[in-house]
Amino acid sequence: MSGVEKSWEPDAPGALDGIRVLDLSRLVAGNAVTHVLADHGAEVVKIEKPKVGDDLRNWRTEGVSTHWKVYCRNKKSVTLDFRHPRAVELMLDLAATSRVLVENFKPGTLEAMGIGPDVLHARNPDLIVVRISGWGQDGMWAHKPGFGSLVEAMSGFAAMNGFGDRPPVLPPLALADMIAGLYGAFSVMVAIREIEAKGGNGQVIDLPLFDPIHSVLGPIVANYDLSGRVPERLGSLSNQTAPRNVYRCSDGKYVALSGSMQAMAERLFRTIGRPELIDDPRFRTNTDRVRNNHELDPIVGAFMAERTQEECLAIFEKAGVTVGAVADVAQLAEHPYPLDREVIVSMPDADTGRLAMHNVIPRLSETPGKLRRPAPELGEHNDEIWRALGHDPAALAAEGAL
């Protein structure tokens, strides 16, 4: 089993103890927001559709809901049928006891349900409402469905990704959702700071998937404004720095290299036995190297191609050149580095015995996050949550509300 064996710590304190977060979202982005908050102590209550639950539960590997187990650890689950006549009453009772509400319905859906931000804030002025969508709560595309793949295409990412002689490439993971999730968790903490330090009120956080992924693409618009050029797809080469690529070694394995600083590029040239390249007009500066990348890259690649991955790593590590092995997940899971740092941990699991997953990040020296409980079964916390609000869970279930 991959990962350092750990146990759940149900009573471990956290920096966000006492903060209740209602998670009405489905799939990745909302769960990514609340995943980070839950890892650091927030009481995240998933509000799920009876008998069905979050669609993330259906993303399975070998019959196991791995996405659910990883991104919904440390959370609680209650069920609620939003179409039931008592749904608004029950949601407002929950909102009254909460600091944050996260949703990713199509814009306008909360209002149509009778629990728009104005209604929620009338009941709880300090509530922070995070509204996740593809394109934002207003604007010309607010009404359009916004799955991550569409956003990754429209944001400029896919056009940059891949090789110039092949189609643009979408990422093999929910990249737009995950980036939005991190922005969302940060924005929640900003909003909490406003309340706690400045006496402010709750607010609405408009979090489309489009804006965050576009923001991490760097100055692509500024570069276009200045140059009028659309950058070509270069695979693992870079439009901004050289040398930089993934290189095949003699044993068929790969190494990744980045010579993004002038001193590093010069060190690389010396290490591969080509010190004359330092003063070569084609490669003297980073701008020169990027301009002449297609001449430089074969020179670097030829050195790698004559040596095994292990030999390349040894040579460049000794010389202090920034090169690393390209590791697949099998190699990563057993590599000593993530084990030594406990980046990957193995947790007790009811279905598999143990399940590997990433540890809590980031690490805080005084208030570290903890893995308190496994991802909940559907409605596992109905009795605890609803009874504490003065409702009889059995009666609600008999009415069809749960």
C-alpha positions in Angstrom: 0.0 0.0 0.0 1.3 3.4 -1.0 1.8 6.2 1.6 2.8 6.4 5.3 0.2 4.6 7.4 -1.8 7.1 9.5 -5.0 6.9 11.6 -7.9 9.3 11.6 -7.8 11.8 14.5 -11.5 12.6 15.2 -10.8 15.0 18.2 -7.9 16.9 16.7 -8.3 20.7 16.9 -8.0 23.0 13.9 -7.5 26.6 13.2 -11.1 26.8 11.7 -12.8 25.1 14.6 -16.3 26.6 15.2 -16.8 27.6 11.6 -19.7 25.8 10.0 -19.7 25.6 6.2 -22.8 24.4 4.2 -21.7 22.8 1.0 -24.6 22.6 -1.5 -22.2 22.0 -4.4 -21.7 19.0 -6.7 -18.6 17.5 -8.3 -15.3 19.2 -8.1 -14.9 23.0 -7.6 -17.2 23.4 -4.6 -15.8 20.3 -3.0 -12.3 21.6 -3.5 -13.2 24.8 -1.7 -14.7 23.0 1.3 -12.1 20.3 1.2 -9.4 22.8 2.2 -11.5 24.4 4.9 -12.5 21.0 6.3 -8.8 19.9 6.5 -8.1 22.9 8.7 -11.0 22.3 11.1 -14.1 23.8 9.6 -17.3 21.8 10.2 -18.3 21.2 6.5 -21.9 19.9 6.2 -22.6 18.5 2.7 -26.3 19.0 1.8 -27.0 16.1 -0.6 -30.0 14.9 -2.6 -31.7 11.9 -0.9 -30.9 8.5 -2.2 -28.5 10.0 -4.9 -26.0 12.3 -3.2 -23.2 14.3 -4.8 -22.4 13.2 -8.3 -18.8 12.9 -7.2 -19.7 9.7 -5.4 -20.2 8.1 -8.9 -16.6 8.8 -10.0 -15.2 5.3 -9.3 -12.0 3.4 -9.8 -12.3 -0.4 -9.4 -15.8 0.3 -7.9 -14.4 2.6 -5.2 -15.5 6.3 -5.0 -12.0 7.5 -4.8 -12.7 11.2 -5.6 -15.4 11.3 -3.0 -13.2 9.6 -0.4 -10.3 12.0 -1.0 -12.1 15.3 -1.5 -14.9 14.8 1.0 -12.8 13.5 4.0 -13.3 15.5 7.2 -16.9 16.4 6.1 -20.4 15.5 7.3 -23.4 14.6 5.2 -27.1 15.3 5.6 -29.8 14.9 3.0 -32.5 17.3 1.9 -34.9 17.4 -1.0 -34.9 20.9 -2.2 -38.3 20.4 -3.9 -40.0 19.6 -0.6 -42.3 22.2 0.8 -40.2 22.5 4.0 -36.9 22.8 2.2 -36.6 26.6 2.5 -37.4 26.5 6.2 -34.8 23.8 6.8 -32.2 25.5 4.7 -32.7 28.8 6.6 -32.4 27.0 9.9 -29.0 25.6 8.7 -27.9 28.9 7.4 -28.7 30.6 10.7 -26.0 28.5 12.4 -23.4 28.8 9.6 -20.6 31.1 8.6 -20.3 30.0 4.9 -22.5 28.6 2.2 -21.1 27.2 -1.0 -23.2 26.5 -4.1 -22.6 25.8 -7.8 -26.1 25.9 -9.2 -26.8 27.7 -12.5 -27.0 31.4 -11.7 -30.5 32.3 -10.5 -31.3 28.9 -9.1 -30.9 29.9 -5.4 -33.3 32.8 -6.0 -35.8 30.5 -7.8 -35.6 28.1 -4.8 -36.5 31.0 -2.4 -33.1 31.1 -0.7 -31.2 33.8 -2.7 -28.5 35.8 -0.9 -31.0 38.5 0.2 -33.1 35.9 2.0 -30.1 34.2 3.5 -28.6 37.5 4.7 -32.0 38.5 6.2 -31.7 35.4 8.4 -27.9 35.6 8.9 -26.2 38.9 8.0 -22.8 37.4 8.6 -23.2 34.6 6.1 -20.6 34.3 3.4 -22.2 33.0 0.2 -19.7 31.4 -2.3 -21.4 31.2 -5.8 -19.5 29.0 -8.2 -20.4 28.9 -11.9 -18.7 28.6 -15.2 -18.9 32.2 -16.3 -20.0 34.3 -13.4 -23.3 35.5 -11.8 -23.8 38.2 -14.4 -22.6 39.1 -17.9 -23.4 37.8 -21.3 -22.7 34.2 -20.6 -24.1 33.9 -17.1 -26.9 31.7 -18.4 -24.6 29.2 -20.1 -23.6 25.9 -18.5 -20.0 26.1 -17.5 -18.2 22.8 -17.2 -14.4 22.9 -16.5 -13.5 21.5 -19.9 -15.3 24.4 -21.7 -13.6 26.9 -19.5 -10.2 25.3 -20.0 -10.8 25.7 -23.7 -12.2 29.3 -23.7 -9.7 30.7 -21.1 -6.7 30.4 -23.4 -5.2 27.4 -21.6 -5.9 24.7 -24.2 -4.6 26.8 -27.1 -1.3 27.0 -25.3 -1.1 23.3 -24.3 0.2 20.5 -26.6 2.3 20.5 -29.7 2.0 22.8 -32.7 1.4 20.1 -35.2 -1.4 18.5 -33.2 -4.7 19.6 -31.7 -4.9 21.7 -28.5 -4.9 19.5 -25.4 -7.3 19.7 -22.5 -5.8 18.8 -19.1 -6.2 15.2 -17.8 -7.7 16.5 -14.6 -10.3 19.0 -13.4 -7.8 21.8 -13.5 -10.2 24.8 -13.8 -12.2 23.4 -10.9 -9.2 22.8 -8.7 -7.8 26.3 -9.3 -11.2 27.8 -8.6 -11.4 25.8 -5.4 -8.1 27.2 -4.1 -9.2 30.7 -4.9 -12.5 30.0 -3.3 -11.0 28.8 0.0 -8.7 31.9 0.0 -11.6 34.2 -0.7 -13.6 32.7 2.2 -10.7 33.5 4.6 -10.6 37.1 3.3 -14.3 37.5 3.9 -14.0 36.0 7.4 -11.1 38.4 8.1 -13.4 41.3 7.1 -16.0 40.2 9.6 -13.7 39.3 12.5 -11.1 42.1 12.3 -13.2 44.9 10.9 -16.7 44.2 12.0 -18.0 43.8 8.5 -21.0 41.8 7.4 -21.3 38.7 5.3 -21.0 39.0 1.5 -21.4 37.2 -1.8 -18.3 35.8 -3.5 -18.8 35.5 -7.3 -16.4 32.7 -8.3 -16.6 31.6 -11.9 -14.3 28.9 -13.2 -13.1 31.1 -16.0 -11.4 33.9 -14.1 -9.1 31.8 -11.9 -7.7 29.6 -14.6 -7.2 32.6 -16.9 -5.3 34.4 -14.1 -2.7 31.6 -13.7 -1.8 31.8 -17.4 0.4 34.8 -16.6 0.7 37.9 -18.8 -0.6 36.2 -22.0 -2.9 39.2 -22.8 -0.2 41.7 -22.0 2.2 39.8 -24.2 -0.3 39.8 -27.0 -1.0 43.5 -26.6 2.7 44.2 -26.9 3.6 41.8 -29.7 0.4 41.0 -31.6 1.5 37.4 -31.7 -0.4 34.3 -30.6 2.1 32.0 -29.0 2.5 28.7 -30.7 2.1 25.4 -28.9 5.5 24.1 -28.1 4.9 20.9 -26.1 7.2 21.1 -23.1 9.3 23.9 -24.5 8.5 27.4 -23.2 7.7 30.7 -25.0 9.4 32.5 -22.1 12.5 30.7 -21.1 15.1 28.3 -22.6 16.4 25.7 -22.3 13.4 24.0 -20.9 11.9 20.7 -22.0 11.4 17.0 -21.3 14.3 14.9 -22.7 14.4 11.2 -23.6 17.3 9.3 -22.1 19.1 6.2 -23.6 17.0 3.8 -21.5 13.7 5.2 -22.7 13.1 7.2 -19.5 12.8 10.9 -19.3 14.2 13.9 -17.4 12.8 17.4 -17.2 15.1 20.4 -17.3 14.6 24.1 -16.6 17.4 26.6 -17.2 15.3 29.6 -16.5 18.0 31.7 -14.9 21.1 33.0 -16.8 23.5 31.4 -14.3 21.7 28.0 -14.6 21.9 28.1 -18.4 25.6 28.8 -18.3 26.1 26.0 -15.7 24.2 23.6 -18.0 26.4 24.5 -21.0 29.5 23.8 -19.0 28.1 20.5 -17.7 27.3 19.1 -21.1 30.8 20.1 -22.3 29.7 23.0 -24.5 31.0 26.1 -22.7 31.4 28.0 -26.0 27.6 28.2 -26.1 27.7 30.8 -23.3 29.0 33.4 -25.7 27.3 32.1 -28.8 25.2 35.0 -30.1 22.3 32.6 -30.6 22.2 31.6 -26.9 23.9 34.5 -25.0 20.7 35.8 -23.3 17.4 34.2 -22.4 15.8 36.2 -25.2 18.3 34.8 -27.6 17.8 31.3 -26.4 14.0 31.5 -26.7 14.3 32.9 -30.2 16.7 30.1 -31.2 15.1 27.3 -29.2 14.8 25.0 -32.1 18.6 25.1 -32.5 19.4 24.9 -28.8 17.1 22.1 -27.8 18.6 19.4 -30.0 22.0 20.1 -28.5 20.8 19.6 -25.0 18.7 16.6 -26.0 21.6 14.9 -27.7 23.5 14.9 -24.4 20.6 13.2 -22.6 20.0 10.7 -25.4 23.5 9.2 -24.9 23.0 8.6 -21.2 20.5 6.7 -19.0 18.1 8.6 -16.7 20.2 7.6 -13.7 23.4 8.9 -15.3 21.8 12.2 -16.3 20.4 12.8 -12.8 23.8 12.0 -11.2 25.7 14.3 -13.5 23.3 17.2 -13.2 22.8 16.9 -9.5 26.6 17.0 -8.9 26.8 20.1 -11.1 23.9 21.8 -9.4 21.8 21.9 -12.6 18.0 21.8 -12.2 17.0 18.5 -13.7 14.5 16.0 -12.3 13.1 12.6 -13.3 9.7 12.4 -15.0 7.9 10.1 -12.6 4.6 8.3 -13.3 2.2 7.6 -10.5 3.7 4.2 -9.8 7.1 5.7 -9.3 5.7 8.6 -7.3 3.8 6.4 -4.9 6.9 4.5 -3.9 9.4 7.3 -4.2 11.2 8.1 -0.9 10.6 11.9 -1.1 6.8 12.0 -0.7 7.1 9.2 1.8 9.8 11.0 3.8 7.7 14.2 3.7 4.5 12.3 4.3 3.0 14.0 1.3 1.1 10.7 0.6 -0.6 8.9 3.5 -2.5 5.7 3.8 -5.7 6.0 5.8 -8.1 3.4 7.2 -11.0 2.8 4.8 -14.2 0.8 5.3 -14.3 -0.4 1.7 -10.6 -1.1 0.9 -9.0 -1.5 4.3 -6.6 1.3 3.6 -6.6 4.1 1.0 -3.8 6.3 -0.2 -4.4 10.0 -0.5 -2.6 13.3 -0.2 -1.9 14.7 3.2 -3.2 18.0 4.5 -1.6 21.1 2.8 -0.2 23.5 3.5 1.7 22.8 6.7 1.1 25.2 9.6 3.6 25.0 12.5 1.2 26.0 15.3 -2.2 25.0 13.9 -1.7 22.1 11.5 -4.6 20.7 9.6 -5.6 17.1 10.4 -7.3 14.1 8.9 -10.2 13.7 11.4 -12.7 11.5 9.7 -13.3 9.6 6.4 -15.7 10.8 3.8 -19.2 10.3 5.1 -21.9 7.9 4.0 -24.9 9.6 2.4 -27.0 11.1 5.2 -24.7 9.8 7.9 -25.1 12.9 10.0 -28.8 13.5 9.5 -29.6 12.7 13.2 -26.8 14.9 14.6 -27.4 18.0 12.5 -31.1 18.1 12.2 -31.8 17.1 15.8 -29.5 19.9 17.0 -31.7 22.4 15.1 -34.8 21.1 16.8 -36.1 18.8 14.1 -37.0 15.2 14.3 -35.0 13.4 11.5 -37.3 10.4 11.5 -40.3 12.6 11.0 -38.6 14.6 8.3 -37.7 11.4 6.5 -41.2 10.2 6.8 -42.4 13.4 5.2 -40.0 12.9 2.3 -37.9 15.9 3.1 -34.8 13.8 3.7 
